[in-house]
Amino acid sequence: MKRFFIILSYNGKKYCGWQIQPNASSVQQTLQEALSTLLRKKTDVVGAGRTDSGVHARNMIAHFDWDNDDFDTDELCMKLNRFLPKDISIHSIKEVAPDVHARFSAISRTYSYCVTQKKDPFLHEYKHRVFFEPDISLMNHLCTILLKTNDFTSFSKLHTDAKTNICNVKHARWEKKGEDYIFTIQADRFLRNMVRSIVGTLLQAGRGRLSEDDFRKIIQAKNRSAAGESAPAHALFLEKVEYPDDIWI
């Protein structure tokens, strides 16, 4: 049995998220059905993680197994791109070691979130517009607290199947690019809704409605209701998923 990684990107606007859900269209189901049709055999795909409804991915990783004759991965990639809708694109298909798992073998994930003050009729679906100038200096100071935090219960969606709310955030920072404010965060794992709730809370601080002491108390509370509202999904992107270098065949 051989295992392959699919590297893909997608626009999440029309999907309920990555994971298959009853009575809703998901990226996982769309990819799985296309792959099964082309390989003429039911083929399950397993993603590196979930993305919420409306969230996009520039580089998602999914794996599938194949036990029949060898096939041309470049040709399969080309056929999938012809078969799939315009909002899902396959970048490449690569063989990996058979014990490598798209989700559990990942060592880090990186997300970005775009906030803007500018009204843009062409990019409004990918940016969260705010009507104030965020205090980026304060928000970046609060990001240093995230790097020293382990328990992210206050930023997690309630009643999930996560066994632990412990995460190791390796990088969190805001950058101003033109009229946009880009938040980038990297961690070994993320809880459901975690990035959007962090962004929403940091924006409260950036608006002058939350102090450093307030932010620390939110983390210590370990209570989702203590944090700010989640930022909208449409401005969030999964940027990349990283793995050890020795997984590739």
C-alpha positions in Angstrom: 0.0 0.0 0.0 1.4 3.4 -1.0 0.5 6.7 0.5 0.4 10.0 -1.4 0.1 13.6 -0.3 -2.1 16.0 -2.3 -1.1 19.6 -2.0 -4.0 21.8 -2.8 -5.6 25.2 -2.3 -9.2 26.3 -2.2 -11.6 29.2 -1.9 -13.8 28.3 1.1 -16.7 30.6 0.3 -19.1 27.9 -0.9 -18.0 25.2 1.5 -19.0 24.3 5.1 -15.3 23.8 5.7 -12.8 21.1 5.0 -14.4 18.2 6.8 -17.4 16.2 5.5 -20.6 17.3 7.1 -24.2 15.9 6.6 -26.3 18.0 4.2 -23.6 20.4 3.3 -20.9 20.7 0.7 -17.3 20.3 2.0 -13.9 20.5 0.4 -13.0 17.0 1.6 -16.1 15.4 0.1 -15.6 17.2 -3.2 -12.0 16.1 -3.5 -12.8 12.6 -2.3 -15.6 12.1 -4.9 -13.4 13.4 -7.7 -10.4 11.2 -6.8 -12.7 8.1 -6.5 -14.2 8.8 -9.9 -10.8 9.1 -11.6 -9.2 6.1 -9.9 -12.4 4.1 -10.3 -12.4 3.0 -6.7 -13.7 4.5 -3.5 -10.7 6.5 -2.1 -10.8 8.3 1.2 -8.8 11.5 1.7 -7.6 12.6 5.1 -6.7 16.3 5.7 -4.1 18.0 7.8 -6.8 19.5 9.8 -10.2 21.3 9.7 -10.9 24.7 8.4 -14.1 26.4 9.4 -16.9 27.3 7.0 -15.8 30.1 4.7 -12.1 29.8 5.5 -9.6 29.5 2.6 -6.4 27.5 2.2 -3.4 28.4 0.1 -1.7 25.1 1.0 -3.7 22.3 2.5 -2.3 18.8 2.7 -4.4 15.6 2.3 -3.3 12.0 2.0 -4.8 8.9 0.3 -3.7 5.3 -0.1 -3.4 3.3 -3.3 -2.7 -0.4 -3.6 -3.1 -1.0 -7.4 -0.7 -0.5 -10.2 1.6 2.6 -10.3 0.2 5.7 -11.8 1.6 9.0 -13.1 1.1 11.6 -10.3 1.5 14.5 -12.7 -1.2 13.1 -14.9 -3.5 12.5 -12.0 -2.9 16.0 -10.8 -3.8 17.4 -14.3 -7.0 15.3 -14.5 -8.1 16.3 -11.0 -7.7 20.0 -11.9 -9.9 19.4 -15.0 -12.5 17.5 -12.9 -12.7 19.7 -9.8 -14.6 23.0 -9.6 -12.8 26.3 -10.2 -12.5 27.0 -6.4 -10.3 24.0 -5.7 -6.8 23.7 -7.3 -4.3 20.8 -7.0 -0.7 21.9 -7.0 1.0 18.5 -6.8 0.7 14.9 -5.7 3.7 13.3 -4.1 4.5 9.9 -2.6 5.4 9.8 1.1 6.4 7.1 3.5 3.5 4.7 4.2 3.3 5.6 7.9 3.1 9.4 7.4 -0.2 11.0 8.3 -1.4 14.3 6.9 -2.7 15.4 10.2 -0.7 13.7 12.9 2.8 13.9 11.2 2.5 17.7 10.7 4.9 19.7 12.9 3.4 23.1 12.4 0.6 25.0 10.7 0.5 28.7 9.7 -2.5 30.9 9.2 -2.9 34.5 8.1 -5.7 37.0 8.6 -6.2 40.2 6.6 -7.7 43.4 8.1 -8.2 46.6 6.1 -9.6 50.1 6.5 -10.1 50.4 2.7 -13.3 49.7 0.9 -12.4 47.5 -2.0 -15.2 46.0 -4.3 -12.8 43.5 -5.7 -11.1 42.1 -2.6 -13.8 42.6 0.1 -14.5 38.8 0.1 -10.9 38.1 1.4 -10.4 41.0 3.9 -12.1 42.1 7.1 -12.9 45.8 6.9 -12.7 47.8 10.1 -13.6 51.4 10.7 -10.7 52.4 13.0 -6.9 52.4 12.9 -5.7 49.4 14.9 -2.9 50.0 17.4 -0.5 47.6 15.9 2.1 48.2 18.5 -0.2 47.2 21.3 -1.5 44.2 19.4 2.1 42.9 18.7 2.9 43.4 22.4 0.0 41.2 23.3 1.2 38.6 20.7 4.3 38.1 22.8 2.0 36.9 25.6 0.5 34.3 23.3 4.1 32.9 22.7 4.3 32.3 26.5 0.8 30.7 26.7 0.1 27.0 26.7 -3.6 26.7 27.4 -5.9 28.3 24.8 -9.2 27.3 26.2 -10.4 30.9 26.2 -10.0 31.0 22.4 -11.5 27.6 21.6 -15.0 26.8 20.3 -17.0 25.1 23.0 -18.0 21.4 23.0 -15.4 20.2 20.5 -13.8 16.7 20.4 -10.3 18.0 21.2 -8.6 16.0 24.0 -6.5 18.9 25.1 -6.5 22.7 24.7 -2.7 22.9 25.0 -1.0 24.5 21.9 2.6 25.7 21.3 2.4 29.0 19.4 5.8 29.6 17.7 5.0 32.9 15.9 2.3 35.5 16.2 2.7 39.0 14.7 0.9 41.8 12.9 2.4 43.6 9.9 1.1 46.7 8.1 1.3 46.4 4.4 -0.1 49.4 2.6 -3.6 49.9 4.0 -3.8 46.3 5.2 -2.9 44.7 8.5 -1.8 41.1 8.2 -1.8 38.8 11.2 0.4 35.7 10.9 0.3 32.9 13.5 2.2 29.6 13.5 1.7 26.7 16.0 2.1 23.0 16.3 -1.7 22.7 16.4 -4.8 24.9 16.5 -8.2 24.5 18.3 -11.4 25.1 16.4 -12.1 28.8 15.9 -8.8 29.6 17.8 -7.3 32.0 15.2 -10.5 33.9 14.6 -11.2 34.4 18.3 -7.6 35.5 18.9 -7.9 38.0 16.0 -11.2 39.3 17.3 -9.8 39.8 20.8 -6.6 41.5 19.6 -8.7 43.9 17.5 -10.6 44.9 20.6 -7.3 45.8 22.1 -6.2 47.6 19.0 -9.4 49.6 19.2 -8.6 50.7 22.7 -11.2 48.6 24.4 -8.9 46.0 26.0 -5.7 46.5 28.1 -2.8 44.2 28.6 -4.1 43.2 32.0 -7.5 42.5 30.5 -5.9 40.2 27.9 -4.0 38.3 30.5 -7.2 37.8 32.5 -8.9 36.4 29.4 -6.2 33.8 29.0 -6.3 32.9 32.7 -10.1 32.6 32.8 -9.9 29.5 30.5 -13.4 30.5 29.4 -14.5 31.2 25.8 -17.1 33.8 26.9 -14.3 35.9 28.4 -12.6 36.5 25.0 -13.8 38.8 22.2 -16.1 37.9 19.3 -14.6 35.8 16.6 -13.4 37.7 13.5 -15.3 36.8 10.3 -14.1 33.6 8.5 -13.7 35.1 5.0 -10.4 36.8 5.7 -8.7 33.8 7.2 -6.2 31.7 5.1 -4.4 28.5 6.0 -1.0 29.4 4.5 1.1 26.2 5.0 1.5 22.9 6.8 5.0 21.7 7.6 6.4 18.2 8.0 9.8 16.6 8.7 12.1 16.6 5.7 12.4 12.8 5.7 8.8 11.9 4.8 9.1 12.1 1.1 9.8 9.1 -1.2 
